[in-house]
Amino acid sequence: QAALGCVDGFLKTFGARALRAPLDERQLQLYRGIYTGVAKDTTKIDAAALADVIGALFVSPEAMYLVERNERDGSLSPFELASRLSYHFWNTMPDTRLWQAAESGKLRDEKGYVEVVDQVIADPRARATLDEFFHEYWIA
C-alpha cells in the first residue's frame, strides 16, 4: 500500500502540473488503474508502471491542449487563469509561485489577480517571450 500512496502523491503533484489542474477522483482512479494494471508488485514502486502513467498523462487532452472547463458561472478557474498567464507570458507551465496563487484562490479576486499579473510581467521570462514574439513578427 505504501507504493500506491507514493503513486497517489505523484499524481497529486506532478499529475496536477501536467494536466494544469488538480486531478479529480475520476482522474486519480484512471491513472492509478494504469499503474496497478502494469505493476508486477504494488507493494513497491514499479518504474515501468510509473513510466506508463507518465506517458498516459502526457498524451491526455488536458496535457496536449489547453482544455478549459470553466467554473459553473462561466468564468475561468484559478488554474486555467494561471495556465493562461504562464503560457502567454512565459511559454511554459505555471511555476510554484503561480501555482500556489491558483491553489490559494488569490487569482479569484481582482486585487490578487492584479498583483499576480504584475509579478508575472516583471519576471525575466516575460521579457524573453515578448522579445521572441517581436523578433518573429517583425524580423523573421
PLY file of the C-alpha trace (Angstrom):
ply
format ascii 1.0
element vertex 140
property float x
property float y
property float z
element edge 139
property int vertex1
property int vertex2
end_header
0.00 0.00 0.00
2.92 2.36 0.59
3.77 2.26 -3.11
0.21 3.18 -4.07
0.37 6.07 -1.62
3.51 7.28 -3.39
1.78 6.94 -6.76
-1.18 8.95 -5.46
1.19 11.62 -4.15
2.95 11.71 -7.52
-0.37 12.09 -9.31
-1.48 14.87 -6.99
1.71 16.86 -7.58
3.27 16.02 -10.95
-0.03 14.89 -12.48
-1.72 18.10 -11.47
1.04 20.16 -13.07
0.96 18.07 -16.25
-2.82 18.41 -16.55
-2.81 22.06 -15.42
-5.23 21.50 -12.53
-5.65 19.21 -9.54
-6.89 15.78 -10.58
-10.43 14.87 -9.62
-11.28 11.47 -8.15
-12.16 10.01 -11.55
-8.77 11.01 -12.97
-6.93 9.69 -9.91
-8.68 6.32 -10.31
-7.89 6.23 -14.04
-4.14 6.84 -13.62
-3.94 4.67 -10.50
-5.60 1.92 -12.58
-2.97 2.29 -15.30
-0.28 1.86 -12.65
-1.87 -1.17 -10.95
-2.65 -2.75 -14.32
1.03 -2.74 -15.28
2.86 -3.05 -11.95
4.13 -6.54 -11.23
4.20 -5.83 -7.49
2.15 -2.98 -6.00
3.98 -3.15 -2.65
6.96 -1.29 -4.11
7.38 1.33 -6.82
7.48 -0.21 -10.28
9.45 2.10 -12.60
7.94 0.66 -15.79
4.40 1.08 -14.48
5.16 4.64 -13.40
6.60 5.35 -16.86
3.31 4.17 -18.36
1.40 6.54 -16.08
3.65 9.44 -17.13
3.13 8.54 -20.78
-0.64 8.44 -20.28
-0.55 11.83 -18.56
1.38 13.41 -21.41
-0.94 12.12 -24.13
-4.12 13.16 -22.35
-6.07 16.03 -23.94
-5.54 18.17 -20.85
-1.75 17.96 -21.28
-1.65 18.24 -25.06
-4.23 21.00 -25.49
-5.43 23.96 -23.50
-8.66 22.44 -22.22
-10.81 24.91 -20.35
-13.65 23.51 -18.31
-14.69 26.82 -16.71
-16.45 27.34 -13.43
-20.21 26.99 -13.03
-20.63 30.73 -13.61
-18.70 30.50 -16.89
-15.52 32.11 -15.57
-12.11 30.52 -15.79
-10.89 28.55 -12.80
-7.81 29.83 -10.96
-5.75 27.03 -12.53
-6.97 27.96 -16.01
-6.02 31.59 -15.31
-2.59 30.52 -14.08
-2.04 28.45 -17.23
-3.16 31.27 -19.50
-0.82 33.72 -17.78
2.18 31.41 -17.75
1.88 30.21 -21.34
1.10 33.70 -22.65
3.96 35.46 -20.89
6.48 32.68 -20.27
5.77 29.99 -22.90
5.80 27.39 -20.14
3.75 25.91 -17.34
2.99 27.83 -14.13
5.87 27.95 -11.67
5.45 27.16 -7.98
4.51 30.72 -7.01
1.85 30.99 -9.73
0.54 27.51 -8.90
0.26 28.49 -5.23
-1.63 31.65 -6.20
-4.13 29.45 -8.04
-4.39 27.00 -5.11
-4.89 29.75 -2.55
-7.64 31.45 -4.55
-5.57 34.61 -4.95
-6.43 34.67 -8.65
-10.16 34.78 -7.84
-10.27 38.35 -6.55
-9.35 41.44 -8.54
-6.66 42.72 -6.18
-4.92 39.34 -6.01
-5.19 38.87 -9.76
-3.61 42.28 -10.48
-0.80 41.52 -8.02
-0.08 38.17 -9.68
-0.19 39.64 -13.20
2.29 42.31 -12.15
4.60 39.60 -10.81
4.28 37.53 -14.00
5.07 40.51 -16.21
8.02 41.53 -14.02
9.55 38.06 -14.35
12.52 37.94 -16.81
10.80 35.13 -18.69
8.11 37.59 -19.81
10.70 39.85 -21.41
12.26 36.90 -23.23
8.86 35.80 -24.54
7.97 39.31 -25.72
11.39 39.73 -27.37
10.88 36.43 -29.18
7.38 37.44 -30.31
8.51 40.78 -31.72
11.56 39.23 -33.35
9.42 36.62 -35.10
6.73 39.12 -36.04
8.92 41.95 -37.35
12.25 40.37 -38.31
11.89 36.70 -39.10
0 1
1 2
2 3
3 4
4 5
5 6
6 7
7 8
8 9
9 10
10 11
11 12
12 13
13 14
14 15
15 16
16 17
17 18
18 19
19 20
20 21
21 22
22 23
23 24
24 25
25 26
26 27
27 28
28 29
29 30
30 31
31 32
32 33
33 34
34 35
35 36
36 37
37 38
38 39
39 40
40 41
41 42
42 43
43 44
44 45
45 46
46 47
47 48
48 49
49 50
50 51
51 52
52 53
53 54
54 55
55 56
56 57
57 58
58 59
59 60
60 61
61 62
62 63
63 64
64 65
65 66
66 67
67 68
68 69
69 70
70 71
71 72
72 73
73 74
74 75
75 76
76 77
77 78
78 79
79 80
80 81
81 82
82 83
83 84
84 85
85 86
86 87
87 88
88 89
89 90
90 91
91 92
92 93
93 94
94 95
95 96
96 97
97 98
98 99
99 100
100 101
101 102
102 103
103 104
104 105
105 106
106 107
107 108
108 109
109 110
110 111
111 112
112 113
113 114
114 115
115 116
116 117
117 118
118 119
119 120
120 121
121 122
122 123
123 124
124 125
125 126
126 127
127 128
128 129
129 130
130 131
131 132
132 133
133 134
134 135
135 136
136 137
137 138
138 139
